[in-house]
Structure formats: structure tokens, C-alpha cells
Amino acid sequence: MVQARVRTHLQLKQHSDMLRDLIKRDPLTGIANRRCLDEQLSQEWRRSMRTQHPLALLMIDIDHFKAYNDYYGHLEGDNALRQVARAIESMATRAGDVVARFGGEEFSVLLTNSTLDQAAALAEKIRQAVQNLAIPHVQSKVCGQITISIGVAGCIPPYPPFEGEDVSSVPEDPKIPEHGAPKTIR
């Protein structure tokens, strides 16, 4: 009788963990979803405020993806999204890096303890990895294959939190590092 209860509780825990993971995963690509990214960004922002370590974010968009879907169809579009997601994920391999599908054909990479220059270097590696996929895109206005555009932003949060201060929301005006404004990698 006790063994059956223990087994039941273990199964319930396993199912609960599985559901919790499904809530944070994009069903098409298998990477983190926007909800997971938002949670991690909030958590890492607060940590970065405490430690005064840099935080960076890459915003990635597949160029002319609507034209791709219109020409090749949504099944091929889904396949392309999965391939691009895997390419991005294969480059962002540090513990703490969060690769997420932001929406549609947009992806994000949250980079903890990364300077703007380090984030820009990773963005270039990701751009190259996607280019190396050589996925044909005859409707592209850029070239004959799928390409991505990447925006890079980084900062050190403006101040460490004061005792009792509410830091649950991201400030509207984060401090941009002196060495540059956001960069775009194309």
C-alpha cells in the first residue's frame, strides 16, 4: 500500500515537471518560448543589478519570411524555423544563455555576464551559422537563401538595488554602456 502511494506521488511529480517544462517551450522549435524569456530576463536583470555584471540581448529576425512562407508553404516554413532555431541554439552554448522564440520568425538570445562586444561577436557567429544552412529562398530581396538580421543591445543595470527596493520590473531607461549604442549585424 505504501509503495503504491509513493509510486503515485512520483508519477504525479514527473507529470507536473513535464507540464511545467511544456509551458516554457515553443512547441514548433523546442526552444524556450516568450514566457520563459520574459521570466529569465526579469530574473537575470535583478541579478545583474546586484552583481553589476553586464547583460546582453540579441533580437533575431528571419529576413522576408512571409515571402518564404507564401512561396514554399507553411510546412517548409516550419521546417526552416526549426533549422534556424537549432543553428542559433548551437552557437549560444554557455550555461545561462537563453535561446527563445520571440514570436513568428523572431528569436531572442539572452546573454548573462556578456559585454556588448561579446554579444556582437556571438551575433556574427549565429549569422554565419544560419548562412551555412544554405536554405534556398528565391523570394528573398537579400540573396537566394534565408538570411537573418540581428539587433544587439547590452548594458549594466543602472544601480544595485537598495534595501527594500522593488526591482520586480525592468526600469524603462536602462543604462547603455559608454562604448556604444545597440549594433545591428546583417
C-alpha positions in Angstrom: 0.0 0.0 0.0 2.8 2.5 0.9 4.7 1.5 -2.2 1.7 2.3 -4.4 1.3 5.7 -2.8 4.9 6.5 -3.3 4.8 5.4 -6.9 1.6 7.5 -7.5 3.3 10.6 -5.9 6.4 10.1 -8.0 4.3 9.8 -11.2 2.4 12.9 -10.3 5.7 14.8 -9.7 7.0 13.6 -13.0 3.8 14.7 -14.8 3.9 18.1 -13.0 7.5 18.6 -14.0 6.7 17.7 -17.6 3.8 20.2 -17.8 6.0 22.9 -16.2 8.5 22.3 -19.0 5.9 22.3 -21.7 4.6 25.7 -20.6 8.0 27.2 -21.2 8.8 25.5 -24.5 7.8 26.6 -28.0 6.0 23.6 -29.5 7.4 24.0 -33.0 11.1 24.6 -32.4 11.5 23.0 -29.0 13.4 26.0 -27.6 12.2 28.3 -24.9 9.2 30.5 -25.6 8.5 34.1 -24.9 7.1 33.4 -21.5 10.3 31.7 -20.4 12.4 34.5 -21.9 10.4 37.1 -20.0 10.9 35.3 -16.7 14.6 34.7 -17.3 15.1 38.3 -18.3 13.4 39.6 -15.2 15.5 37.3 -13.0 18.8 38.0 -14.8 18.1 41.8 -14.7 17.7 41.7 -11.0 20.8 39.5 -10.6 22.8 41.9 -12.8 21.7 44.8 -10.8 23.1 43.1 -7.7 26.3 42.0 -9.2 26.8 44.9 -11.7 27.8 42.4 -14.4 26.8 43.1 -18.0 23.7 41.7 -19.6 23.0 41.5 -23.3 20.2 40.6 -25.6 20.1 39.6 -29.3 16.9 40.1 -31.3 17.0 38.0 -34.4 14.6 38.2 -37.3 14.5 36.0 -40.4 14.5 38.3 -43.4 11.5 38.3 -45.7 10.0 35.2 -44.0 6.4 36.0 -45.1 7.6 35.8 -48.7 9.2 32.4 -47.9 6.0 31.0 -46.4 4.0 32.3 -49.4 6.3 30.7 -51.9 7.3 27.5 -50.2 4.3 26.9 -47.9 3.9 26.8 -44.2 5.2 23.2 -43.8 8.5 24.3 -45.3 8.4 27.5 -43.3 8.0 25.4 -40.1 11.0 23.3 -41.2 13.1 26.4 -41.8 12.1 27.8 -38.4 13.3 24.6 -36.7 16.6 24.7 -38.6 17.2 28.3 -37.7 16.4 27.7 -34.1 18.8 24.8 -34.0 21.6 26.9 -35.6 21.0 29.7 -33.0 21.0 27.2 -30.2 24.2 25.5 -31.4 26.1 28.8 -31.1 24.7 30.0 -27.7 26.0 27.2 -25.6 27.1 28.8 -22.3 25.3 27.9 -19.2 22.8 30.7 -18.5 22.3 31.6 -22.2 18.6 31.5 -23.1 17.6 31.0 -26.7 13.9 31.7 -27.2 11.4 32.0 -30.0 10.1 35.5 -29.5 7.2 35.2 -32.0 6.6 34.2 -35.6 10.0 34.3 -37.3 11.7 36.2 -34.4 14.1 34.8 -31.9 16.0 36.2 -28.9 19.1 35.2 -27.1 19.6 36.4 -23.5 23.3 36.5 -22.6 24.3 36.8 -18.9 27.6 38.4 -18.0 28.3 39.4 -21.6 29.6 42.7 -22.9 28.2 44.4 -26.0 31.3 43.4 -27.9 30.9 39.7 -26.8 27.3 39.7 -27.8 28.1 41.2 -31.2 30.7 38.5 -31.7 28.2 35.8 -30.9 25.6 37.5 -33.2 28.1 37.3 -36.1 28.7 33.5 -35.3 24.9 33.0 -35.3 24.5 34.9 -38.6 27.2 32.8 -40.2 25.7 29.5 -38.8 22.3 30.4 -40.4 24.0 31.4 -43.7 25.8 28.0 -43.6 22.4 26.3 -43.6 22.0 27.5 -47.2 18.3 27.2 -47.1 17.0 28.3 -50.5 14.8 31.4 -50.6 14.2 32.6 -54.1 11.8 35.3 -53.0 14.4 37.0 -50.7 15.4 40.6 -51.6 18.7 40.0 -49.8 20.1 36.9 -51.6 18.9 33.5 -52.8 18.8 31.9 -49.3 17.4 32.5 -45.9 19.3 35.3 -44.0 18.8 36.9 -40.6 19.1 40.4 -39.2 20.3 40.7 -35.6 20.0 43.6 -33.2 22.4 43.6 -30.3 21.9 45.5 -27.0 23.7 45.3 -23.8 24.0 47.2 -20.5 24.9 47.1 -16.9 21.7 47.9 -14.9 22.0 51.4 -13.6 22.3 50.8 -9.9 22.4 48.0 -7.4 19.1 47.7 -5.6 18.7 49.5 -2.3 17.4 47.6 0.7 13.7 47.1 0.4 13.5 48.5 -3.1 11.1 46.9 -5.5 13.1 45.6 -8.5 10.5 43.3 -9.9 10.0 45.3 -13.1 12.7 46.3 -15.6 13.4 50.1 -15.5 12.2 52.0 -18.5 15.6 53.6 -19.2 18.4 51.1 -18.7 22.0 52.5 -18.9 23.6 51.8 -22.3 27.4 51.2 -21.9 29.6 54.1 -22.9 31.3 52.0 -25.6 28.4 52.1 -27.9 24.7 52.0 -28.8 23.0 48.9 -30.0 24.5 47.3 -33.0 22.9 45.6 -36.0 24.6 42.6 -37.6 23.4 41.8 -41.1 
